């Protein structure tokens, strides 16, 4: 075997090793992408939580003012939809 053949074999061995290492990184990247996809699908499948702004506002305001104040006179609560969640 001549020196050229030995160098070719060494080069090919290095190429094979590099491809093995790169393949491992690609597998890890695929796993990360699949986990992200699964997480997003779970978020989509979860039910939207109905947000009762009047109750939430009352809870906040009641902690700020004494109970002798009529809280319903203070609150102005519009109905809006925010990113798929119905807000009263």
N, C-alpha and C positions, 0 to 999 in steps of 0.2 A: 504494500500500500504506500502510495507516495504522500508527500506533505499536502498536496492539494486535496486529495481525498479526505485526509484527516481534518483539514480545515473545513471542508464542505460538511462533513459529518458533525463537527463541532457547531457550525453555523446552523445546521438543521436542528440539532438538539436544542440550541438556544431559542430558535423560532418556536419549536414545540412547547418549550417551557413557558415562553412569553404568552403563547395562545392559551395555555392552561391557566395561567394567572389572570389573564384578561377575562376568560370565561367565568372564573369565580367571581370577579367583580360584576360582571353582567348579571349573574344569578342573584347576587345581593341587591343590585339595583332593581331587578324585576320583583323581588320580594317586597322592597320598600314601596314600589309603585302599586303593587297589588294590595298591600296593607292600606295605603291611602285611598284606593278605590273602595275597599270594603268599609272603611270608616265613613266615607261620604255616602255610600249606599245606606248604611245604618241610620245616618242623620236624616236622609230623605224619607226613610220608612217610618221614622218616629212621628207620632201624632203631634200636630201643632198645639201648643199650650195656649188656652184662652186666657188672656190677660184682662183682669177686671181693674181698670184704672181708678174707678170711683172708690173701690175698697182700699186700694193701695194708697191713694191720695188721702183718704180718711185716716188711715193708719199713720201716715207721716204727719199730717196736720194735727191729729189728736195728741201726738207726742210733743208738739210745739206749743199748743194752747191749752189752757185749763178746760175742763169738761163743761163749764158753764156757757161757753160759746157754742152757738149752733153751727156746726161744721158744714151743714148742707148749704148755708148761706155763703160760705167762702169758696166752695169748689165750683169750677167751671170745667165740665168734663165732656169734650167732644168725642165723637166716634170716628175712628180712623183705622185703616188697615196698614200694618207695618210688616213688611216682608212675609206675607202669608199668615200673620197672626192677627186675629180680630181683636181690636181694642175697643172696649165700650167707652 
